[in-house]
Amino acid sequence: MTDIQEFALPDVGEGLTEAEVVGWHVAVGDAVAINDLLVDIETAKSVVELPSPYAGTVTALLVAEGATVPVGTPLISIGPAGAAPAEAAPPAEATVLVDEKPAVLVGPGPKDASPRRRRLGGVSLAGERLGDARAAAWPAAPRIRTFDPDPDAASAPVVGRETRTPVKGVRKVTAQAMSRSAFTAPHVTEWLSVDVTRTMEMVRKLRAAREWDGVRITPLLFVARAFLLAIRGFPGINASWDENPQEIVVKHYVNLGIATATPRGLIVPNIKDADTMSLRELAEALDRLVVTARAGRTQPAETSGGTATITNIGALGIDAGTPILNPGEAAILAFGAVRATPWAVDGAVAIRDVTQLAMSFDHRLVDGELGSHVLARTGQLLHDPGAAFLHV
């Protein structure tokens, strides 16, 4: 049959090499039109819906749900309207052993302890890969799907003595990137305790101001603003190391990364040209970034090209840590929890809002003096933001 078209896994991001087939929306024998949704795939950055580049009848599904395949792998065969399924063995169905007993912490438990087999949405892997077409057509941009968080793990029954989870997708890429960064860039981390009482007063003031209605105001916004202003004063921190020519590349723009926890793992989307934004623009961009990331709709381009990063560990109640650099960047700032703390003020002890800042930097291109200047300047701005902080 020469009219069979194969649709291969495309590169839906910058430099995508592989993706996991999360779920099929069609079956063999289904009629599809151009741009009908075929399959969800999970890349290292997001879950993406792939539309059909062809119209016709599905003759074979060539990759099973849960399989990870490289870019260019044929995913599906589509023939003319009414085409018969590809000649093949009966469809293969994935099965796993699932212990469906309730968890038992005390007592002997149920008498029937044998595990049961549960079918897991199998798909046909059979059928010749008919035709030589490799889906060069791409009629519509992939659609990013909202990712629903897992149910509360604490409410699920515990089965067995341990749980094994394959490392793939975001977690796999994060693990590789962090290992590469930790063992390539010589990290130095410095800490600074900062009285941020005035910053917290400004946060409360803006939240109550009518002209800021509808704008999400958080302490992280002010940390981002202070870090950006510090980078402006000491641009050498906004750089990267180019290994081949042995050059330091200073960026004259700041794409500010915000480390964000999502149901699929930690990702670091960045705000493009954050250094050019007003405080309101920065607040709106930060809110969009976080909402999009937590919904699993961050696109690959939004996680590339970062130049410096902030990780808000204080949101989890943590005071400080030693953050690992995002690969290709020279600095990452950890923002700790803001706590009411006894503090010396004008020779007396007062209760102040205090936070810990910890900044790691690449010692190949950032020496201690430069790193210290940036961290100190960030702390100074948070200690005394001033009216100019809102407008520069």
Summary of the structure (lengths in Angstrom):
residues: 392
radius of gyration: 26.1
end to end distance: 66.3
largest distance: 88.7
contacts: 1190
relative contact order: 0.14
helix: 25%
strand: 28%
